[in-house]
Amino acid sequence: MKQFDFYKFFAVIAVMSMPLIFSILDKMFFKKEEAFLDLLFKNFLSGLIAFIYFVFSFLTIICFSFFWK
């Protein structure tokens, strides 16, 4: 039985969460009227694109964590 590799799993999580981290830093350090996430979820098409991005990032995390050797 193959041992679960936590380092690769957390590396993929870190790479996939970079846009969220950058948007939080953008909101914290650059006081603007609109931050990145506010603009991202403002209309339906951008929200749909963000939803698709998060779904595919979740699938990528699953694939890399279980099948990456």
FIVO-512271 format. One line per field, with one value per atom (N, C-alpha, C, O): x negated, y, z; residue in three letters; residue number from 1. Coordinates in Angstrom, 3 decimals, m for minus. Each point is the difference from the previous one (the first is absolute). Example, Ala and Ser with C-alpha at 12.3 -4.5 7.8 and 13.67 -1.06 7.14 Angstrom:
BEGIN
px <- m13.190 | 0.890 | m0.900 | m1.036 | 1.386 | m0.820 | 0.770 | m0.509
py <- m5.690 | 1.190 | 1.200 | m0.019 | 1.069 | 1.190 | 1.090 | 1.108
pz <- 7.800 | 0.000 | 0.000 | 0.665 | m1.385 | 0.060 | 0.730 | 0.169
res <- ALA | ALA | ALA | ALA | SER | SER | SER | SER
n <- 1 | 1 | 1 | 1 | 2 | 2 | 2 | 2
This chain:
BEGIN
px <- m0.846 | 0.846 | m0.886 | m0.947 | 1.280 | m0.807 | 0.272 | 1.147 | m2.227 | 0.150 | 0.459 | m0.483 | 1.398 | 0.537 | m1.058 | m0.548 | 0.261 | m1.062 | 0.611 | 0.589 | m0.731 | 0.614 | m0.707 | 0.622 | m1.932 | m0.732 | 0.507 | 0.183 | 0.043 | 0.524 | 1.431 | 0.389 | 0.381 | 1.383 | 0.049 | 0.770 | m1.581 | 0.006 | m0.644 | 0.346 | m1.280 | m0.579 | 1.052 | 0.058 | 0.769 | 1.066 | 1.031 | 0.490 | m0.151 | 0.939 | m0.559 | 0.732 | m2.034 | m0.613 | 0.017 | 0.270 | m0.557 | 0.002 | 1.410 | 0.193 | 0.786 | 1.361 | 0.635 | 0.948 | m1.447 | 0.595 | m0.715 | 0.317 | m1.281 | m0.722 | 0.887 | m0.188 | 1.149 | 0.858 | 0.794 | 0.192 | 0.272 | 0.729 | m0.915 | 0.402 | m1.635 | m0.960 | m0.328 | m0.063 | m0.149 | m0.308 | 1.168 | m0.204 | 1.420 | 1.151 | 0.164 | 0.394 | m0.693 | 0.069 | m1.066 | 0.272 | m1.497 | m1.054 | 0.349 | m0.313 | 0.965 | 0.433 | 1.011 | m0.044 | 0.949 | 1.013 | m0.626 | 0.415 | m1.409 | m0.577 | m0.918 | 0.095 | m0.981 | m1.062 | 0.292 | m0.561 | 1.424 | 0.322 | 1.462 | 0.896 | m0.670 | 1.369 | 0.653 | m0.211 | 1.002 | 0.700 | 1.500 | 0.452 | 0.288 | 1.455 | 0.418 | 0.864 | m1.489 | 0.363 | m1.244 | m1.020 | 1.099 | m1.106 | 0.242 | 1.022 | m1.975 | 0.056 | 1.206 | 0.698 | m0.450 | 1.117 | 1.344 | 0.963 | m0.890 | 1.255 | 0.326 | 1.153 | m2.185 | 0.224 | 0.278 | 0.753 | m1.369 | 0.137 | 1.415 | 0.521 | 0.101 | 1.322 | 1.120 | 1.136 | m1.450 | 1.017 | 1.071 | 1.180 | m1.554 | 1.030 | m0.019 | m0.885 | 1.854 | 0.219 | m1.103 | m0.438 | m0.016 | m1.002 | m1.322 | m0.638 | 0.230 | m1.238 | 0.149 | m0.943 | 2.108 | 0.242 | m0.031 | m0.497 | 1.038 | m0.027 | m1.428 | m0.371 | m0.429 | m1.400 | m0.754 | m0.814 | 1.074 | m0.660 | 0.424 | m0.823 | 2.110 | 0.484 | m0.670 | m0.404 | 0.284 | m0.657 | m1.470 | m0.539 | m0.108 | m1.411 | m0.158 | m0.906 | 1.769 | m0.131 | 0.327 | m0.613 | 1.571 | 0.306 | m1.185 | m0.388 | m0.187 | m1.139 | m1.229 | m0.786 | 0.610 | m1.131 | 0.199 | m0.963 | 2.208 | 0.276 | m0.268 | m0.582 | 1.007 | m0.272 | m1.498 | m0.491 | m0.231 | m1.448 | m0.672 | m0.929 | 1.391 | m0.548 | 0.227 | m0.901 | 2.089 | 0.291 | m0.886 | m0.570 | 0.453 | m0.804 | m1.469 | m0.633 | 0.083 | m1.411 | m0.266 | m1.048 | 1.965 | m0.276 | 0.094 | m0.697 | 1.552 | 0.165 | m0.776 | m0.344 | 0.061 | m0.603 | m1.382 | m0.616 | 0.102 | m1.313 | m1.066 | 0.034 | m0.975 | m1.020 | m1.341 | m0.984
py <- m1.194 | 1.194 | 1.250 | 0.115 | 0.805 | 1.210 | 0.953 | 0.227 | 0.327 | 0.940 | 1.352 | 0.466 | 0.145 | 1.305 | 1.072 | 0.122 | 0.653 | 0.998 | 1.359 | 0.649 | m0.230 | 1.248 | 1.226 | 1.049 | m1.165 | 1.167 | 0.432 | 1.192 | m2.155 | 0.337 | 0.521 | 0.910 | m1.480 | 0.441 | 1.459 | 0.786 | m0.419 | 1.381 | 0.952 | 1.180 | m1.673 | 0.844 | 0.360 | 1.144 | m2.103 | 0.282 | 0.942 | 0.895 | m1.077 | 0.912 | 1.420 | 0.961 | m0.827 | 1.330 | 0.669 | 1.197 | m1.958 | 0.581 | 0.408 | 1.057 | m1.886 | 0.305 | 1.125 | 0.631 | m0.370 | 1.062 | 1.335 | 0.951 | m0.863 | 1.260 | 1.176 | 1.092 | m1.253 | 1.161 | 0.503 | 1.206 | m2.126 | 0.416 | 0.741 | 0.999 | m1.487 | 0.669 | 1.389 | 0.957 | m0.844 | 1.310 | 0.963 | 1.193 | m1.697 | 0.891 | 0.453 | 1.139 | m2.021 | 0.398 | 1.046 | 0.978 | m1.181 | 0.990 | 1.316 | 1.074 | m1.165 | 1.202 | 0.779 | 1.229 | m1.945 | 0.652 | 0.586 | 1.063 | m1.755 | 0.450 | 1.205 | 0.965 | m1.015 | 0.995 | 1.152 | 1.085 | m1.303 | 1.067 | 0.366 | m0.666 | 1.716 | 0.389 | 0.647 | 1.174 | m1.983 | 0.478 | m0.135 | m0.620 | 1.209 | m0.141 | m1.435 | m0.570 | 0.001 | m1.348 | m0.875 | 0.343 | m1.450 | m0.949 | m1.041 | 0.021 | m0.922 | m0.970 | m0.924 | m0.241 | m0.277 | m0.930 | 0.700 | m0.595 | 1.860 | 0.734 | 0.182 | m0.130 | 0.433 | 0.131 | m1.348 | m0.090 | m0.964 | m1.328 | m0.539 | m0.614 | 0.832 | m0.557 | 1.007 | m0.218 | 1.326 | 1.032 | m0.375 | 0.260 | m0.857 | m0.413 | m1.512 | m0.685 | 0.181 | m1.446 | m0.712 | m1.076 | 1.658 | m0.668 | m0.145 | m1.051 | 2.092 | m0.090 | m0.993 | m0.724 | 0.686 | m0.983 | m1.423 | m0.908 | 0.718 | m1.323 | m0.419 | m1.157 | 2.095 | m0.299 | m0.342 | m0.923 | 1.653 | m0.291 | m1.363 | m0.736 | 0.396 | m1.303 | m1.125 | m1.007 | 1.175 | m1.010 | m0.130 | m1.106 | 2.242 | m0.043 | m0.779 | m0.826 | 1.075 | m0.701 | m1.482 | m0.826 | 0.469 | m1.418 | m0.708 | m1.087 | 1.705 | m0.635 | m0.047 | m0.944 | 1.947 | m0.057 | m1.120 | m0.659 | 0.439 | m1.101 | m1.341 | m0.896 | 0.751 | m1.238 | m0.198 | m1.127 | 2.217 | m0.099 | m0.442 | m0.807 | 1.328 | m0.426 | m1.493 | m0.708 | 0.228 | m1.426 | m0.839 | m1.002 | 1.414 | m0.779 | m0.022 | m1.056 | 2.214 | 0.037 | m0.745 | m0.630 | 0.691 | m0.622 | m1.522 | m0.692 | 0.162 | m1.448 | m0.687 | m1.176 | 1.890 | m0.668 | 0.511 | m0.537 | 1.555 | 0.550 | m0.835 | m0.180 | m0.328 | m0.887 | 0.673 | m0.587
pz <- 0.000 | 0.000 | 0.000 | 0.779 | m1.665 | m0.138 | 1.154 | 0.383 | 0.161 | 1.109 | m0.532 | m1.032 | 1.728 | m0.399 | 0.218 | 1.095 | m2.133 | 0.060 | 0.326 | m0.865 | 2.108 | 0.448 | m0.554 | m0.162 | m0.135 | m0.489 | m1.371 | m0.250 | m0.633 | m1.325 | 0.105 | m0.733 | 1.633 | 0.189 | 0.442 | m0.551 | 1.540 | 0.474 | m0.999 | m0.034 | m0.781 | m1.048 | m1.037 | m0.452 | 0.072 | m0.967 | 0.604 | m0.688 | 1.959 | 0.660 | 0.026 | m0.232 | 0.516 | 0.046 | m1.365 | m0.100 | m0.955 | m1.348 | m0.408 | m0.600 | 0.923 | m0.431 | 0.816 | m0.466 | 1.664 | 0.811 | m0.152 | 0.715 | m1.637 | m0.177 | m0.409 | 0.537 | m1.461 | m0.312 | 1.197 | 0.158 | 0.685 | 1.197 | 0.968 | 0.596 | m0.437 | 0.888 | m0.517 | 0.771 | m2.097 | m0.567 | 0.147 | 0.225 | m0.350 | 0.147 | 1.449 | 0.248 | 0.713 | 1.411 | 0.307 | 0.696 | m1.217 | 0.195 | m0.674 | 0.514 | m1.669 | m0.703 | 0.833 | 0.053 | 0.592 | 0.831 | 1.273 | 0.462 | 0.101 | 1.264 | m0.172 | 0.758 | m1.749 | m0.075 | m0.949 | 0.155 | m1.128 | m0.946 | 0.199 | m0.518 | 1.264 | 0.342 | m1.221 | m0.304 | m0.371 | m1.184 | 0.233 | 0.963 | m1.862 | 0.079 | m0.316 | 0.666 | m1.691 | m0.433 | 0.033 | m0.598 | 1.280 | m0.004 | m1.092 | m0.685 | 0.541 | m1.091 | 0.118 | m0.985 | 2.185 | 0.156 | m0.139 | m0.484 | 0.907 | m0.169 | m1.475 | m0.414 | m0.378 | m1.437 | m0.646 | m0.970 | 1.518 | m0.601 | 0.137 | m0.932 | 2.071 | 0.245 | m0.253 | 0.423 | m1.114 | m0.158 | m1.013 | 0.237 | m1.344 | m0.957 | m0.176 | 0.513 | m1.232 | m0.059 | m0.763 | 0.408 | m1.511 | m0.827 | 0.743 | m0.064 | 0.760 | 0.778 | 1.151 | 0.320 | 0.295 | 1.050 | m0.523 | 0.667 | m1.881 | m0.621 | m0.332 | 0.196 | m0.696 | m0.299 | 1.284 | 0.009 | 1.070 | 1.273 | 0.539 | 0.545 | m0.695 | 0.447 | m0.781 | 0.581 | m1.902 | m0.828 | 0.393 | 0.046 | 0.237 | 0.422 | 1.298 | 0.116 | 0.858 | 1.275 | m0.138 | 0.677 | m1.546 | m0.217 | m0.645 | 0.428 | m1.461 | m0.660 | 0.907 | m0.081 | 0.941 | 0.929 | 1.019 | 0.392 | 0.040 | 0.919 | m0.673 | 0.612 | m1.878 | m0.730 | m0.223 | 0.042 | m0.278 | m0.176 | 1.291 | m0.027 | 1.153 | 1.295 | 0.206 | 0.449 | m0.770 | 0.162 | m0.910 | 0.432 | m1.699 | m0.948 | 0.398 | m0.024 | 0.390 | 0.365 | 1.297 | 0.144 | 0.790 | 1.294 | m0.063 | 0.744 | m1.624 | m0.033 | m1.114 | 0.126 | m1.220 | m1.152 | m0.363 | m0.921 | 1.607 | m0.315 | 0.690 | 1.217 | m1.994 | 0.581 | 0.003 | 0.450
res <- MET | MET | MET | MET | LYS | LYS | LYS | LYS | GLN | GLN | GLN | GLN | PHE | PHE | PHE | PHE | ASP | ASP | ASP | ASP | PHE | PHE | PHE | PHE | TYR | TYR | TYR | TYR | LYS | LYS | LYS | LYS | PHE | PHE | PHE | PHE | PHE | PHE | PHE | PHE | ALA | ALA | ALA | ALA | VAL | VAL | VAL | VAL | ILE | ILE | ILE | ILE | ALA | ALA | ALA | ALA | VAL | VAL | VAL | VAL | MET | MET | MET | MET | SER | SER | SER | SER | MET | MET | MET | MET | PRO | PRO | PRO | PRO | LEU | LEU | LEU | LEU | ILE | ILE | ILE | ILE | PHE | PHE | PHE | PHE | SER | SER | SER | SER | ILE | ILE | ILE | ILE | LEU | LEU | LEU | LEU | ASP | ASP | ASP | ASP | LYS | LYS | LYS | LYS | MET | MET | MET | MET | PHE | PHE | PHE | PHE | PHE | PHE | PHE | PHE | LYS | LYS | LYS | LYS | LYS | LYS | LYS | LYS | GLU | GLU | GLU | GLU | GLU | GLU | GLU | GLU | ALA | ALA | ALA | ALA | PHE | PHE | PHE | PHE | LEU | LEU | LEU | LEU | ASP | ASP | ASP | ASP | LEU | LEU | LEU | LEU | LEU | LEU | LEU | LEU | PHE | PHE | PHE | PHE | LYS | LYS | LYS | LYS | ASN | ASN | ASN | ASN | PHE | PHE | PHE | PHE | LEU | LEU | LEU | LEU | SER | SER | SER | SER | GLY | GLY | GLY | GLY | LEU | LEU | LEU | LEU | ILE | ILE | ILE | ILE | ALA | ALA | ALA | ALA | PHE | PHE | PHE | PHE | ILE | ILE | ILE | ILE | TYR | TYR | TYR | TYR | PHE | PHE | PHE | PHE | VAL | VAL | VAL | VAL | PHE | PHE | PHE | PHE | SER | SER | SER | SER | PHE | PHE | PHE | PHE | LEU | LEU | LEU | LEU | THR | THR | THR | THR | ILE | ILE | ILE | ILE | ILE | ILE | ILE | ILE | CYS | CYS | CYS | CYS | PHE | PHE | PHE | PHE | SER | SER | SER | SER | PHE | PHE | PHE | PHE | PHE | PHE | PHE | PHE | TRP | TRP | TRP | TRP | LYS | LYS | LYS | LYS
n <- 1 | 1 | 1 | 1 | 2 | 2 | 2 | 2 | 3 | 3 | 3 | 3 | 4 | 4 | 4 | 4 | 5 | 5 | 5 | 5 | 6 | 6 | 6 | 6 | 7 | 7 | 7 | 7 | 8 | 8 | 8 | 8 | 9 | 9 | 9 | 9 | 10 | 10 | 10 | 10 | 11 | 11 | 11 | 11 | 12 | 12 | 12 | 12 | 13 | 13 | 13 | 13 | 14 | 14 | 14 | 14 | 15 | 15 | 15 | 15 | 16 | 16 | 16 | 16 | 17 | 17 | 17 | 17 | 18 | 18 | 18 | 18 | 19 | 19 | 19 | 19 | 20 | 20 | 20 | 20 | 21 | 21 | 21 | 21 | 22 | 22 | 22 | 22 | 23 | 23 | 23 | 23 | 24 | 24 | 24 | 24 | 25 | 25 | 25 | 25 | 26 | 26 | 26 | 26 | 27 | 27 | 27 | 27 | 28 | 28 | 28 | 28 | 29 | 29 | 29 | 29 | 30 | 30 | 30 | 30 | 31 | 31 | 31 | 31 | 32 | 32 | 32 | 32 | 33 | 33 | 33 | 33 | 34 | 34 | 34 | 34 | 35 | 35 | 35 | 35 | 36 | 36 | 36 | 36 | 37 | 37 | 37 | 37 | 38 | 38 | 38 | 38 | 39 | 39 | 39 | 39 | 40 | 40 | 40 | 40 | 41 | 41 | 41 | 41 | 42 | 42 | 42 | 42 | 43 | 43 | 43 | 43 | 44 | 44 | 44 | 44 | 45 | 45 | 45 | 45 | 46 | 46 | 46 | 46 | 47 | 47 | 47 | 47 | 48 | 48 | 48 | 48 | 49 | 49 | 49 | 49 | 50 | 50 | 50 | 50 | 51 | 51 | 51 | 51 | 52 | 52 | 52 | 52 | 53 | 53 | 53 | 53 | 54 | 54 | 54 | 54 | 55 | 55 | 55 | 55 | 56 | 56 | 56 | 56 | 57 | 57 | 57 | 57 | 58 | 58 | 58 | 58 | 59 | 59 | 59 | 59 | 60 | 60 | 60 | 60 | 61 | 61 | 61 | 61 | 62 | 62 | 62 | 62 | 63 | 63 | 63 | 63 | 64 | 64 | 64 | 64 | 65 | 65 | 65 | 65 | 66 | 66 | 66 | 66 | 67 | 67 | 67 | 67 | 68 | 68 | 68 | 68 | 69 | 69 | 69 | 69
